[in-house]
Amino acid sequence: MQRPREQIDAYLLRVLYTLLTEQSVSRAALKLGQSQPAISNSLRRLREITGDAILVRGKSGMVATERGRELLGYATDALAAIERITHPSTEFAPQTTTRAFRLGAPDYLDAVFLPNIAEVLRRDSPSARLHVQPINAGFDYASALENGSLDVVIGNWLEPPPQLHMSRLFDDEVVCMLGAQHPLANKGISLKHYLELPHLAPMPYVAERQSFIDGFLAEQGLRRNIQMTMPYFGLVPYVLMRTDLVFTTGRQFAQHYARYLPIRVVPSPIDFPPMRFYQLWHERTHAAPEVTWLRRRIAEVATELDAASGAAERTPALVRP
């Protein structure tokens, strides 16, 4: 019965590489800080493992066998792989990367936030790709973060999943949107109006959870009259332009459309807490340099938009009741 060959380890790989590059037991011993007998013993073990002499005597010293030359390439690659495993790179080159970034977000953010992220990526990482996954009630974003289908998820949750990493992006004031033709568009909405008016509401993008707005109303013992729901936020302003519905949302979303369409933004008669947006990610990408870079760019975009929204808030853009 043939005896199983000894397995090669990282130390023997380094000895193999050094013997083949130095082509001398004595020089290899000096370079590795080992004794010549120790390196000679390692060469013997390598010959047993590989079934080849690796180094043989020539006219002016040791020379590599044909198999030895082949093994040098393998040893070089293997040692490089070990180096990457034991000393992972902390550097990321955004200007040259071709990585595909995968971001999950509700389409609420389509109007302003996501276009700004796209702008930053095209400017700072022109060869990178960006794939945006819409988040809806039927999509398991937590599993997508865990299995690598997504790098980062952006959204607003009353209670973000505790098993994920989280960083706060921005707070958004809750306001009401009306079509310019609405009877209250230039007057504002009282609490009585708010509870009696027909409301347009988005379909929830987190399964089995009450929306931020309705959850807060329920805590106050209040309930609005939801007359219509829409799966896409992009439809909202166009529905408002043709109906008497009211839409409760964040200031950034409302003000964006009010700039370009006959839409009015009025204060909410209810003192809602701000809509708080986060970015979430899994432990598996927590230390990944490229995903860390993406999260920082997202945070920078959020900071810039928050500052711009604050400036807009200081101008008389809202219709007061």
Backbone hydrogen bonds, N-H to C=O, Kabsch-Sander energy under -0.5 kcal/mol:
donor,donor_aa,acceptor,acceptor_aa,energy
13,L,9,D,-2.2
14,R,10,A,-2.0
15,V,11,Y,-2.2
16,L,12,L,-2.9
17,Y,13,L,-2.6
18,T,14,R,-2.4
19,L,15,V,-2.9
20,L,16,L,-2.2
21,T,17,Y,-1.9
22,E,18,T,-2.7
23,Q,19,L,-2.5
28,A,24,S,-2.0
29,A,25,V,-2.4
30,L,26,S,-2.1
31,K,27,R,-2.4
32,L,28,A,-2.2
33,G,29,A,-0.8
34,Q,29,A,-2.6
39,I,35,S,-1.9
40,S,36,Q,-2.8
41,N,37,P,-2.3
42,S,38,A,-1.9
43,L,39,I,-2.5
44,R,40,S,-2.0
45,R,41,N,-2.1
46,L,42,S,-2.5
47,R,43,L,-2.3
48,E,44,R,-1.9
49,I,45,R,-2.2
50,T,46,L,-2.8
51,G,47,R,-1.8
52,D,47,R,-0.5
55,L,53,A,-3.0
56,V,63,V,-2.9
58,G,61,G,-3.9
61,G,58,G,-0.7
62,M,23,Q,-0.8
63,V,56,V,-3.2
65,T,54,I,-2.3
69,R,65,T,-2.3
70,E,66,E,-1.7
71,L,67,R,-2.5
72,L,68,G,-1.8
73,G,69,R,-1.1
74,Y,70,E,-1.5
75,A,71,L,-3.0
76,T,72,L,-2.3
77,D,73,G,-2.1
78,A,74,Y,-2.7
79,L,75,A,-2.6
80,A,76,T,-1.9
81,A,77,D,-2.2
82,I,78,A,-2.3
83,E,79,L,-2.1
84,R,80,A,-2.1
85,I,81,A,-2.0
86,T,82,I,-2.9
87,H,83,E,-2.4
96,T,93,A,-1.1
97,T,93,A,-1.5
101,F,99,R,-0.7
101,F,129,R,-3.4
103,L,101,F,-0.6
103,L,131,H,-2.8
104,G,152,V,-2.7
105,A,133,Q,-2.1
109,L,106,P,-1.7
110,D,107,D,-1.5
111,A,108,Y,-0.5
114,L,109,L,-2.4
116,N,112,V,-1.8
117,I,113,F,-1.9
118,A,114,L,-2.6
119,E,115,P,-2.1
120,V,116,N,-2.2
121,L,117,I,-2.4
122,R,118,A,-2.3
123,R,119,E,-1.7
124,D,120,V,-3.1
125,S,121,L,-2.6
128,A,125,S,-1.6
129,R,99,R,-2.6
131,H,101,F,-2.9
133,Q,103,L,-3.1
133,Q,131,H,-0.6
135,I,105,A,-1.3
136,N,134,P,-0.6
137,A,204,P,-0.8
139,F,136,N,-1.8
140,D,138,G,-0.5
141,Y,139,F,-1.4
144,A,140,D,-1.8
145,L,141,Y,-2.1
146,E,142,A,-1.7
147,N,143,S,-2.6
148,G,144,A,-0.7
149,S,144,A,-1.2
150,L,144,A,-1.9
151,D,102,R,-3.1
152,V,102,R,-1.5
153,V,280,L,-2.1
154,I,104,G,-3.0
155,G,278,Y,-1.8
164,L,161,P,-1.4
165,H,281,W,-2.7
167,S,279,Q,-1.9
169,L,277,F,-3.2
170,F,277,F,-0.9
172,D,275,M,-2.3
175,V,249,T,-3.1
176,C,266,V,-2.8
177,M,247,F,-3.1
178,L,264,R,-2.4
180,A,262,P,-2.7
182,H,179,G,-2.1
185,A,182,H,-2.0
187,K,184,L,-1.1
188,G,184,L,-2.5
194,Y,190,S,-2.8
195,L,191,L,-2.1
196,E,192,K,-1.5
197,L,193,H,-3.1
199,H,225,N,-3.1
200,L,246,V,-2.8
201,A,228,M,-2.4
203,M,230,M,-2.1
209,R,206,V,-1.1
215,G,211,S,-2.7
216,F,212,F,-1.8
217,L,213,I,-2.3
218,A,214,D,-2.4
219,E,215,G,-1.5
220,Q,216,F,-1.1
220,Q,217,L,-0.7
221,G,218,A,-1.3
222,L,217,L,-3.0
225,N,197,L,-0.6
226,I,224,R,-1.1
227,Q,199,H,-2.2
227,Q,225,N,-0.8
228,M,199,H,-1.7
230,M,201,A,-1.8
235,L,232,Y,-1.3
236,V,233,F,-1.2
239,V,235,L,-1.9
240,L,236,V,-2.5
241,M,237,P,-1.8
242,R,239,V,-1.2
243,T,239,V,-0.5
243,T,240,L,-0.8
246,V,198,P,-1.5
247,F,177,M,-2.1
248,T,200,L,-0.6
249,T,175,V,-2.4
249,T,247,F,-0.5
251,R,173,E,-2.1
254,A,250,G,-2.1
255,Q,251,R,-3.3
256,H,252,Q,-1.6
257,Y,253,F,-1.4
258,A,254,A,-2.0
259,R,255,Q,-1.2
259,R,256,H,-0.6
260,Y,256,H,-0.5
260,Y,257,Y,-0.9
261,L,257,Y,-2.5
263,I,261,L,-2.8
264,R,178,L,-3.3
266,V,176,C,-2.6
266,V,264,R,-0.5
268,S,174,V,-0.7
272,F,270,I,-2.2
275,M,172,D,-3.0
276,R,274,P,-0.7
277,F,170,F,-2.8
277,F,275,M,-0.6
278,Y,155,G,-2.9
279,Q,167,S,-2.3
280,L,153,V,-3.0
281,W,165,H,-1.8
285,T,282,H,-1.4
286,H,283,E,-1.3
288,A,285,T,-0.7
292,T,288,A,-2.6
293,W,289,P,-2.2
294,L,290,E,-1.8
295,R,291,V,-2.6
296,R,292,T,-2.0
297,R,293,W,-1.9
298,I,294,L,-2.4
299,A,295,R,-2.3
300,E,296,R,-2.1
301,V,297,R,-2.3
302,A,298,I,-2.3
303,T,299,A,-2.2
304,E,300,E,-2.3
305,L,301,V,-2.5
306,D,302,A,-2.3
307,A,303,T,-2.1
308,A,304,E,-2.2
309,S,305,L,-2.7
310,G,306,D,-2.2
311,A,307,A,-1.9
312,A,308,A,-2.1
313,E,309,S,-2.1
314,R,310,G,-1.0
315,T,312,A,-1.4
317,A,315,T,-2.5
319,V,265,V,-2.0
320,R,318,L,-0.6
